[in-house]
């Protein structure tokens, strides 16, 4: 078993949809980025790549490459799962936390868990998603952005059956 840690952060801006964990959340602002800026799925992807010592999502999906412009976090995470498989690993467990002052994410967490599980071909019981705030402190606490942290475990795939 191997363990990886991932982190992502994006600014909240007007004129963009708020997509977290693959869920489109009604809100007056969205996360800014080259892709859909899904902080949760990006942090999970980075944690998985890190666990396999395969670099980070910036190396695999650079923001200088127009092929990845607007890519959905779920598509990116699915591609990372494929990269893991090619390297002889599969996701085993995900524990992630989203930090966002508002809106409250609790009603969307079951769908987020289901999306992560589907992208990684694991049971939902292997995926934990939590949400918290910064209690009004710093840029995230002022509603200027969102971040996410993820810890993931991966296991080697038995290629001999």
C-alpha positions in Angstrom: 0.0 0.0 0.0 1.2 3.5 -0.8 -0.1 6.9 0.5 -0.3 10.2 -1.3 -1.3 13.7 -0.3 -2.9 16.3 -2.6 -3.8 20.0 -2.3 -5.5 22.4 -4.7 -6.7 26.0 -4.4 -8.6 28.3 -6.8 -10.1 31.8 -6.7 -13.8 32.4 -6.7 -14.9 34.7 -9.5 -18.1 35.9 -11.2 -19.2 34.3 -14.5 -18.0 30.8 -13.8 -20.0 27.8 -12.5 -19.1 26.4 -9.1 -18.2 22.8 -9.6 -16.9 20.9 -6.7 -16.5 17.1 -6.6 -18.1 17.0 -10.0 -21.3 18.6 -8.7 -22.6 21.9 -10.2 -23.5 23.9 -7.1 -25.9 26.9 -7.5 -23.9 30.0 -6.4 -23.2 33.5 -7.6 -19.5 32.7 -8.2 -17.4 29.8 -9.5 -13.8 28.7 -9.3 -11.4 30.2 -11.8 -9.0 28.0 -13.7 -7.8 26.6 -17.0 -10.1 23.5 -16.4 -13.3 23.5 -14.5 -11.1 24.3 -11.4 -12.7 21.5 -9.3 -10.5 21.8 -6.2 -11.7 18.5 -4.7 -11.1 16.3 -7.7 -7.8 18.0 -8.5 -6.6 17.4 -4.9 -7.7 13.7 -5.2 -5.9 13.4 -8.5 -2.7 14.9 -7.1 -2.8 12.6 -4.1 -3.2 9.5 -6.3 -0.4 10.6 -8.6 1.8 11.3 -5.6 1.2 7.9 -4.1 2.4 6.3 -7.3 5.3 8.8 -7.6 4.0 9.9 -11.0 4.3 13.6 -10.6 1.3 16.0 -10.3 -1.7 17.0 -12.4 0.2 20.0 -13.7 2.8 17.7 -15.3 0.1 15.5 -16.8 -2.4 18.2 -17.7 -0.5 21.5 -18.1 -2.5 24.7 -18.2 -0.4 25.7 -21.2 -1.9 22.9 -23.3 -5.2 23.8 -24.9 -6.3 20.1 -25.0 -7.1 20.5 -21.3 -8.9 23.8 -21.4 -12.2 23.4 -19.7 -11.7 19.7 -18.9 -14.1 18.4 -16.2 -12.5 17.3 -13.0 -14.3 14.0 -13.3 -12.7 13.4 -16.7 -9.3 14.4 -15.4 -9.7 12.0 -12.4 -10.8 9.2 -14.7 -7.7 9.7 -16.8 -5.5 9.7 -13.6 -7.1 6.3 -12.6 -6.1 5.0 -16.1 -2.6 6.3 -15.6 -2.4 4.5 -12.2 -3.7 1.3 -13.8 -1.0 1.5 -16.5 1.6 1.9 -13.7 0.3 -1.2 -11.9 -1.8 0.5 -9.2 -5.5 1.1 -8.3 -7.1 3.5 -5.9 -7.9 1.9 -2.5 -9.1 4.8 -0.2 -9.8 8.5 -0.4 -10.2 11.0 2.4 -10.7 14.6 1.3 -11.7 17.9 2.9 -13.0 21.0 1.0 -12.4 24.4 2.6 -15.0 27.0 1.4 -16.8 29.7 3.4 -20.0 29.5 1.5 -22.2 28.0 0.1 -22.5 25.1 2.6 -21.5 21.8 0.9 -23.2 19.3 3.2 -26.2 18.7 0.9 -23.9 17.9 -2.0 -21.4 15.5 -0.3 -23.3 12.3 -1.1 -23.2 13.1 -4.8 -19.5 14.1 -4.6 -18.7 10.7 -2.9 -20.5 8.8 -5.6 -18.7 10.7 -8.4 -15.3 10.1 -6.9 -16.1 6.4 -6.4 -17.3 6.1 -10.0 -14.2 7.8 -11.4 -11.9 5.5 -9.5 -14.0 2.3 -9.7 -14.1 1.9 -6.0 -17.0 1.4 -3.6 -18.5 4.6 -2.1 -17.5 3.3 1.4 -13.9 3.8 0.3 -14.5 7.6 -0.2 -14.8 10.2 2.5 -15.5 13.8 1.6 -15.8 16.5 4.3 -16.3 20.3 4.2 -15.2 23.0 6.5 -14.8 26.8 6.6 -12.0 29.1 7.7 -14.3 30.9 10.2 -14.0 34.2 8.3 -10.2 34.2 8.5 -7.8 34.8 5.5 -8.7 34.9 1.8 -10.8 31.7 1.9 -12.6 32.9 5.0 -13.4 36.2 3.2 -15.0 34.2 0.3 -12.2 34.8 -2.2 -11.6 31.2 -3.0 -11.7 27.5 -2.0 -9.1 24.8 -1.4 -9.1 21.1 -0.9 -6.8 18.5 0.8 -6.8 14.8 0.0 -5.0 11.8 1.3 -5.3 8.6 -0.8 -4.1 5.1 -0.6 -3.3 3.0 -3.6 -2.5 -0.7 -3.9 -0.5 -2.7 -6.5 -2.6 -4.6 -9.0 -2.0 -8.3 -9.2 -1.3 -8.6 -13.0 -1.1 -12.4 -12.7 -4.8 -12.9 -12.0 
